[in-house]
């Protein structure tokens, strides 16, 4: 059911008709990743005891999870389920 709605909706990333604009998803992605990356760096540092390793893990995680979150948001904006 949800998959069919995603496939049927042929909208692009410019703007979804009844939801947020892509720029909003980008800003939300950046702010959320800042919080998440700080968390990852702290946890990595506590586990490894090495700041360099923690920063490396946090840097990689920052980029990959920001991209994943952006596309996750865009897909959910195209799903009508749960909206009024």
VMD Tcl script that draws the C-alpha trace (Angstrom):
set ca {
  {0.00 0.00 0.00}
  {2.69 2.52 0.98}
  {4.97 1.34 -1.83}
  {2.17 1.85 -4.37}
  {1.70 5.44 -3.22}
  {5.40 6.16 -3.63}
  {5.46 4.58 -7.10}
  {2.26 6.34 -8.25}
  {3.45 9.76 -7.09}
  {5.65 11.02 -9.92}
  {6.57 14.31 -8.20}
  {10.17 15.43 -8.18}
  {12.34 16.90 -5.43}
  {11.58 20.52 -6.35}
  {8.49 20.77 -4.18}
  {5.89 18.34 -2.94}
  {2.40 19.71 -3.43}
  {1.19 19.47 0.20}
  {4.37 19.17 2.22}
  {7.64 20.85 2.95}
  {10.05 22.19 0.40}
  {13.36 20.40 -0.16}
  {15.33 23.26 1.46}
  {13.48 22.59 4.72}
  {14.51 18.93 4.55}
  {18.11 20.01 3.90}
  {18.19 22.35 6.93}
  {16.56 19.69 9.13}
  {19.13 17.17 7.88}
  {22.03 19.45 8.77}
  {20.76 20.32 12.25}
  {19.93 16.74 13.10}
  {23.27 15.47 11.82}
  {25.13 18.02 13.95}
  {23.47 16.60 17.06}
  {23.94 13.01 15.89}
  {27.56 13.50 14.92}
  {28.48 15.04 18.26}
  {26.85 12.04 19.91}
  {28.78 9.62 17.68}
  {32.09 11.38 18.34}
  {31.57 11.32 22.11}
  {30.57 7.64 22.12}
  {33.47 6.72 19.82}
  {35.90 8.61 22.03}
  {34.56 6.90 25.18}
  {34.88 3.47 23.57}
  {38.25 3.90 21.84}
  {39.87 6.49 24.08}
  {41.30 8.10 20.93}
  {40.15 11.52 19.77}
  {41.53 11.07 16.22}
  {39.60 7.83 15.74}
  {36.43 9.36 17.18}
  {36.69 12.36 14.84}
  {37.28 10.08 11.84}
  {34.24 7.98 12.64}
  {32.16 11.12 13.23}
  {33.28 12.68 9.93}
  {32.33 9.68 7.85}
  {29.06 9.24 9.69}
  {28.19 12.91 9.20}
  {28.16 12.72 5.42}
  {26.56 9.31 4.96}
  {23.74 9.78 7.45}
  {22.92 13.29 6.22}
  {22.36 11.95 2.72}
  {20.34 9.00 3.98}
  {18.16 11.28 6.12}
  {17.47 13.71 3.25}
  {16.24 10.95 0.95}
  {14.31 9.31 3.78}
  {12.47 12.62 4.37}
  {11.71 13.09 0.67}
  {10.25 9.59 0.37}
  {8.07 10.06 3.45}
  {6.83 13.40 2.07}
  {5.48 11.53 -0.94}
  {3.53 9.03 1.19}
  {-0.03 10.07 1.97}
  {-0.52 7.54 4.78}
  {-1.13 9.17 8.17}
  {-1.88 12.64 6.84}
  {-5.16 14.50 7.11}
}
mol new
graphics top color blue
foreach p $ca { graphics top sphere $p radius 0.5 }
foreach p [lrange $ca 0 end-1] q [lrange $ca 1 end] { graphics top cylinder $p $q radius 0.2 }
display resetview
